């Protein structure tokens, strides 16, 4: 996260220097104040921010929602609290897990991962 933040701030600094100095040096026109000089660097910053932070997070959340929606009876799951169990019953928003000798109910959002055959053997 620190590398991304450093990259964003350094790219902002470079973009503002390039776009602010280049037109003034080339035309020798008097400097104008306003938002025109900041608009392009702000758009570039937003594009970088979107592609590096927002879009990957949306993909991750979409994948997680699909995983939670696909939970079915017999799946081995792990909750956000670290409890491992086998799904006994799936209702609209409640999942009943069997862990050893006890049975517990959790909301679907409390499931952090569904284990496949390879993961459950480890």
N, C-alpha and C positions, 0 to 999 in steps of 0.2 A: 504494500500500500504506500510506503514511503517513496519507493521508486516511481510509482505512478504520479504521486503528488509532485515530486521533484520535476518529473518530465513535463507535467502540465504547466507548472509555474515557469520553467525555463522556456517552454514553447511560447507562452504568453509574452515573455520578455523579448524574445527574438522577433516574434510577429509584430509587436508594437514598435520596435526599433525599425524594422524593415519598412513597414507601411507608413510610418510617421515621417521618416527622414527621406525616403526615396522621392516622393513627389515634390517635396519642398526643394531638394537639392537640384532636381532636374529642371524645374521651371523657374526657380528663383522668384516665385510669386509670393506676395505677402501671406503670412500665416493666417488661416481662418480658424476660429474656434467653433466648436460644435460637436455633434455626435457623428458626423461623417467620418472622421479619422478613427473613431473607436468601433465603428460598426463591423468592419471586416475582421479585426482581431477578436471581437466578441463572438462572431459567428464561427470563426475557426476554433476558438476555445470550446464553444458548445458542441461542435462536431466531434472534437477529440474526446470531450467528456462523455458524449453519448456512446461512441464506439468503444471506449475503453472501460467504462463503468456501468452505464445503464443497460446497454444491450446484452452483455454477458449475464447480468443479474436477472434480466427478464427471461432469458433462455433457461437458466438454472431453476427459476421459480416455475416455469411451465413444465419442465421435466419432473419436478417434485409433485406438482398437482396431478400429473398423469400417473405417477407412481402410486399416490394415495388413492386415486380413483380406481385403480386396478387391483386393490387389495381384495383377496377372496379367502374363503375358508380353506384352512390347511397351510397357508403361507407362514413362513417363519419371519418374524419382524423384530425390530429393535425400537424401543420408544426413545423419546428425547431424554429421558431419565436413565437410560441404559438398561432397562428391563427387557430381557429377551423372552419371547414366547411364541406360541403357535396360535393362529387365529381360529377361534371356535365359532364365532358368529359375527356377521357384519350387518349392521343396521344402517340407517341413513347417515347418521353422524357419529355413531358409537361402534367401536370395535371391541369385542370380548376376546381377551387373550387367556390362554391356559399356560401357566408357568409352573412346572412341577406339579404340585398338588393343589395349587390355588388357581382361582379364576378371577380376573380383574377386567374392569371396563375402562376404556380410554376413548377420548375423542379421536377422530381420524387425524386431526392436525398434530396429535402427540406422537404419531409414528414418524420416526426419522429415516428408517430404511427398511427395505424388504430384502431379506437375504436369499440369495440363490443357492443352488446346491454346492458350488465351490466355496462360497463364503461361510456357509454353516458348518462345513467340515473342518475349517481352520479353527 
